[in-house]
Amino acid sequence: MPSNCMDDEKGADDLNMTNIPQKLSAAVQEAIQGLLPSDSRFSWAVTPCHDTRFGDYQSNVAMLIAKALGRPPREIAAQIIARLKIDDSCSKVEPAGAGFINFHLRPDFVARQLGKMGNDSHEGIAPTPQPRRIVLDFSSPNIAKAMHVGHIRSTFLGDALARIARAVSHTVITDNHLGDWGTQFGKLIYGYKKAVSSQQSAVSRAIQESPIAEFERLYKETHDLSEKDPNVLAAVRQELAKLQAGDPENLKIWKEISDLSLLEFKKAYDRMGVQFDHQLGESHYNSMLSSLVEELKKLGVAE
């Protein structure tokens, strides 16, 4: 049996332009019954013609059968054509070249399918026979950092996959998994507190005007200090520990940094026409970490 054959042929009224090859495959499969032993296995296809002057679709099935039987391919092609029952969709079916079968669709048949596509919410795209739930995690920028070309590339790829899967009736859940937790926030919070305490108005203005650029500046400044001064490094670690423990002040600063970053990201996503069902960052799982660590320790896979 051909790999692309439908198990149950749909009627002409149920067709759309994407499953016409399946209709033709089913008709060919019926026509070749009896030409070969029932246990014969080979792969053939109905594909669009490369040059539409010679037809709309073509198949190589006759050449494969001819090789197996040791008979001329065009003779086999003529035999298959005589058995085909596709007058409702094809105006002409003819042998071509070394033994291809070329299919010419009826203009009125094509017009009917195009008319149906115009009223179809799926625009003529055939739904998958096995719809699935698909979770796509893509884009995933880091909070307080500017997106770069790698983020843009994965955003386009992820969004394209989501649109394609939804078009064929899969249930798709998209998640922008944000880098919004971890050691960088100890440095950010330390730098934020230090800068605000010494130059509050200037820092506040800079954050409002260009938040991500200012967060990157504060992070770099604190990172450089922590590399040179062990006391600063210790203070950074303390700020991180306070955040992870739920300190109200540090959580408030973290939320401000996250919210302002998301607003900046949204400008880019809006420009690209991309939306997400969820934006669940690393922080979403913070409350689950303690129990997970205990479970891993009990299982003997962590210490």
N, C-alpha and C positions, 0 to 999 in steps of 0.2 A: 504493500500500500504506500502511496506517496506520502512524504512527511508533511506536505502542506494541504492535504485533503481534509475537507470538513466531514465530520461523522454524520451530521444531519444537514442536508442541503436546505437552505432557506428559499422560500418562494421569491419571485421577482418583486412582489410588492413589499417585501421586508428588506430589500437590499439597500445598501448605500454605496457610494463610490469606493469605499475602502475594502469592501468584501466581494467585489466583482471577481477578482482573481480566485477567491474561494469557490464562487459559483461555477466558474469555468473549470476549476480543478475537479469539483465534484462531478461535473458532466463528463469530463475526460475519463475520470476513474470508472464511471459507469460504462463508458464506451469501450474501454480496454478489457473489461471482464471477458474471460474466455480466450483471449489472445495468448495468454501465458499460463503456465501451471499456477494453481491457486497459492502455492507456497513461494512464488517468486517474490523477491524483495529487491527493490532498487529505488533510488531517489530521483524524482523529476520535479519540474516546477512550471508554473504559469507566471510569466513575468512581463512587464511592459516592454513593448518593442522599442529598440533604440532609435529607430527611424520610423516615424508615424506614417510615412508614405506606404509602408508595407503592412500596416495594421496597428491595432491598439495594444494587443497582447500576443504573446507567442509561447509555445511549449516545445521542449526538446524530447518529449516522451516517445515519439515515433522512432527516433534514432536509437534510443536505448533498447526498445523492444526489438528493433531490427537487428541490432548487434547480438542480442540474446538468441534470436531465431535464425540468424544468418540469412536474412532476406533484405531486399532493397528498402532503405528508409522511406523513400517517397511512396512506395507501394503500401507500407504499413500506415503512413500518414493518411493516405486516401481511404484506407479501410477504417481508420478511427473516425475520420471526418464523416463518413457515411453513416456512422452509428450515433453521432452527436445529436442531442435534443436541446438545442439552444436557439431556436428560431425567434424566441421572444426577446432575446438580448443581442443577437449577432445577425448582421445583414449578410455577412460572407465569412466563410472559414475556408482557408486554402493551404495547400502544401507550399513550402518555399525552401529555396536553397538546398542544402544537403538532406533535408527531411524535417525541417521545422514545420509546425502548424501555426499559422497566423490567424488571429481572430480580429474581425472588424466589427465594432459595436454598432448597433442601430442608432441613428441620431435621435429618434423619438424615445428610445430607451434611456439614452444618456440625459435627454431633456427631463424625463420624469424623475430620474435620480437627483438631478441638480435642483429640481423644484422641491423635492422632499428635503434636501439639505438646507434649503432656505428657511424652512419651518422647523428645523431640528435644533434643539438647544445645544447638541453636541456637534453641530455643523458637519454632519455626515461621518463623523469618526465612530467606528464600530466600538461598542463597549467590550471590555474584556469578559470572557466567559467565567473567569475566576477572580472577581474583585477581592483585593486584599487591603489591609490597613498598613500603610507605609509611613514610617517616621523618618523625616529628613532633618539632620542637624547640619547647618551650614552657615557660612559667613563668620560667626564667632570672633568678633573683634575683642580687644582688651579695653576695659574701662580706663579712662584717663589717658588713652593713647590714640593717636590718629590712625585711621584705617589706611592701609597701603594697597598696592596693586594685587597682592595675594588674596586679601579679603574681598576685593571687588571680583576677582576671577571666581572664587568659590561661591560668591553670592549669585553671580549669573548662572553658574553651573547648577547650583542647588535649586534656584527658582525655575530654571528650564526643566529640570527633572520633575519638580512638583507640578508644573503646568501640564507636562506630557502625561504624567500618571493620573492626574485629575481628569484630563480630557478623555481617557479611556475608562473612567468610572472607578478608579481606585479611591479609597479614602486616604487622604494625605494629611499628616500632621507635621507642620514645619516648626522647628525650634532654632532660635538664634542663641547658641550656648555661649554666654558672655564670660569673659575672663574678669570676674568682678570680686575675686577673693584671693588671699594669699599674701606673701611677704611684701609685695610692692605696696600694699596699703599701710603697712607699718611706716614705710618711708614717706608715703604721701601724707599721712595724718600728722606725722612728726613735722614735716616741712610746712604743712598748712598751718598748724598751731604756731610754729615759730614765726612764720611770715606775717600772719594776722596779728600776733601780739606786738610785732615791731613796726609794721606798716599796714595797718588794717585797711585804710581807705584805698591805697594804691593796689593792694592785692585783690580786694573785693571788686574794684573796677576792672582789673585785668581778667578776673575770672568771669565776670559778666560779659565782657567784650569778646574774649576768645578763651573759653574755659579749657579746652583740651591743650592748647598751647601753654597756658599757665600751669596746668597740672603737670605737663611734661617738664616744664622748667623747675617746678618745685621738687619733682622726683629726682631729676638729675642733680640738682644742688644738694639734696640730702644724701643721695647715693655717693657722691664724691666725698662729702664730709664723713660718712660712715666708713669709707675705705681708709681714711686717714686717722680717724679718732675713734678708739674703742668705746669711749663713753657715749658717743652718738650712736654707734651700732647697738649698744645695750639699750639705749633709750628707744630706738626704732623697734627692737624686739619687744620691749615692754608695751609700746603702743599697739603692736600687732596682737599681743596676748590679751590686752584689754578689749580690743575689738572682737576677737574670737570668743571672749567670755561674756559679751553682751553689754559692755560699758555704754551707757546712754549717750555720752558726749561723742565718743568715737563712732558709734553707730550713726549718729546724726551727721557727722562730717562725711562718713562713708556714703550715706544716702545722698547727700548733696552732690558729691563727686559723681556718683552713679547716675543720678537723675540728669545732671547737666550733660554728661557724656552721651546719654541716650538721646537727648534732644539734638545733639550734634550729629549723631549717627542717623537719626530719623531724616535729617535734611538730605543726606546722601541716599538713603533708601527710597525716599519719596521721589527723588530725581530719577532713580533707576526703576521706579514702579514696582518695588518689592515690599511685600508685607509678610509678617510672621504670625503664626497662631500663638506661639509662646516665645518669650525671651527669658529663659530660665538659666541663670548663670551658676557659677560654682557655689555661690552663697546659698542657693536654694537647698543644697545638700548638707550644709553645715550642721544642722540639727541631727542629721543621721550619722555623723562621723563617729561619735563616741560608741554607739551600739555596734557599728560596723567593725571598729577596731577590736572591741571585746569579742565579737563573733570570730574574727580572724585569729585572734590569740587562742581562743578555745579550740579552734580547728587545727591549731599547730602550724599555720602557714604564715604567721607574723609574730614578732616579738617586740 
